[in-house]
């Protein structure tokens, strides 16, 4: 009979440990939590809006959707400018810096528009609805979920 070498045993043990670790990791222990309900979904499904509130919020959402699409188009244009600047220079220079600054400005403008929209939505709500809304906004901004 042949003797099993220490290296072969070590290889089998390491392969077994790697398989167990892979199975454990793959079981979902490190997967992100399921998608939380969006603020929009929460407002329309949990706050029991009146028909007037629904109508007013719908108008706000339609207006914001137009502004958001414009800001997102500016973000895409800034990204394209950044890609072109990096491709042309392959170093951090004035063109890359300008593109980064353009992107940051567009991102900041989108964030400002979003915050203004959220606060405009809040004005439509009753005090009780606003309290629930505020908790949801706080959770979204701090990545905390109940």
C-alpha positions in Angstrom: 0.0 0.0 0.0 1.1 3.5 -0.8 1.3 6.0 1.9 -0.5 9.3 1.5 1.8 12.2 1.7 1.3 15.0 4.1 1.0 17.5 1.1 -1.9 15.5 -0.3 -3.7 15.5 3.0 -3.1 19.2 3.4 -4.4 19.8 -0.1 -7.6 17.8 0.6 -8.1 19.6 3.9 -7.6 23.1 2.4 -10.0 22.2 -0.5 -12.6 21.1 2.0 -12.2 24.2 4.1 -12.5 26.4 0.9 -15.6 24.5 -0.1 -17.2 25.0 3.3 -16.2 28.7 3.4 -17.6 29.2 -0.2 -20.9 27.5 0.8 -21.2 29.6 3.9 -20.5 32.8 2.0 -22.8 31.8 -0.8 -25.6 31.1 1.5 -26.4 34.7 1.6 -24.8 35.8 4.9 -23.1 38.7 3.2 -25.8 39.5 0.6 -27.5 42.9 0.9 -30.9 43.0 2.6 -33.9 43.0 0.3 -34.7 46.3 -1.4 -36.5 48.5 1.1 -39.7 50.2 0.0 -39.0 53.5 -1.7 -40.1 56.8 -0.3 -42.6 57.1 -3.2 -44.0 53.7 -2.5 -44.3 54.4 1.2 -46.1 57.7 0.7 -48.6 56.2 -1.7 -49.2 52.9 0.0 -48.9 53.6 3.7 -49.9 57.2 4.4 -53.6 56.9 3.4 -53.6 60.0 1.3 -56.7 62.0 0.6 -57.7 62.5 -3.1 -56.5 66.1 -2.8 -53.1 65.0 -1.4 -52.8 62.4 -4.1 -53.5 65.0 -6.8 -51.0 67.5 -5.3 -48.3 64.9 -4.9 -48.8 63.7 -8.4 -48.3 67.2 -9.7 -45.1 67.6 -7.6 -43.8 64.2 -8.8 -44.4 65.0 -12.5 -42.6 68.3 -12.2 -39.7 66.7 -10.4 -39.5 63.9 -12.9 -38.8 66.5 -15.7 -36.2 68.3 -13.6 -34.6 65.0 -12.5 -34.3 63.8 -16.1 -32.5 67.0 -17.1 -30.1 66.7 -14.1 -29.4 63.1 -15.0 -28.7 64.0 -18.6 -26.2 66.6 -17.3 -24.5 63.9 -15.2 -24.2 61.6 -18.2 -22.7 64.4 -20.3 -20.3 65.2 -17.5 -19.3 61.5 -17.3 -18.8 61.5 -21.1 -16.6 64.6 -20.8 -14.6 62.9 -18.0 -14.1 59.7 -20.1 -12.9 61.7 -23.1 -10.5 63.8 -21.0 -9.0 60.7 -19.4 -8.8 58.9 -22.7 -7.1 62.0 -24.3 -4.6 62.7 -21.5 -4.2 59.6 -19.3 -3.3 61.9 -16.4 -5.0 64.3 -14.0 -4.8 67.7 -15.8 -7.0 70.7 -16.4 -9.4 68.8 -18.7 -9.9 66.0 -16.2 -10.3 68.5 -13.4 -12.9 70.5 -15.3 -14.9 67.3 -16.1 -14.8 66.2 -12.4 -15.9 69.7 -11.3 -18.7 69.6 -13.9 -19.8 66.2 -12.6 -19.7 67.4 -9.0 -21.8 70.5 -9.9 -24.4 68.3 -11.7 -24.5 65.8 -8.8 -24.9 68.6 -6.3 -27.7 70.2 -8.3 -29.5 66.9 -8.5 -29.2 66.4 -4.8 -30.5 69.9 -4.1 -33.5 69.4 -6.5 -34.2 66.1 -4.7 -34.1 67.6 -1.2 -36.3 70.5 -2.3 -38.8 67.9 -3.9 -38.9 65.8 -0.7 -39.6 68.9 1.4 -42.3 70.1 -1.0 -43.9 66.6 -0.7 -43.8 66.9 3.1 -45.8 70.2 3.0 -48.7 68.3 1.5 -48.9 65.8 4.4 -50.8 66.0 7.7 -48.7 66.2 10.9 -49.2 62.4 11.5 -48.3 61.6 7.9 -45.3 63.9 8.1 -44.0 62.2 11.2 -44.0 58.8 9.4 -42.5 60.5 6.3 -39.7 62.1 8.4 -38.7 58.7 9.9 -38.5 57.2 6.4 -36.4 60.1 5.1 -34.1 59.8 8.1 -33.8 56.1 7.6 -33.0 56.6 3.9 -30.4 59.2 4.6 -28.6 57.2 7.3 -29.1 53.8 5.8 -31.0 52.6 8.9 -34.0 50.4 8.5 -36.4 49.5 11.3 
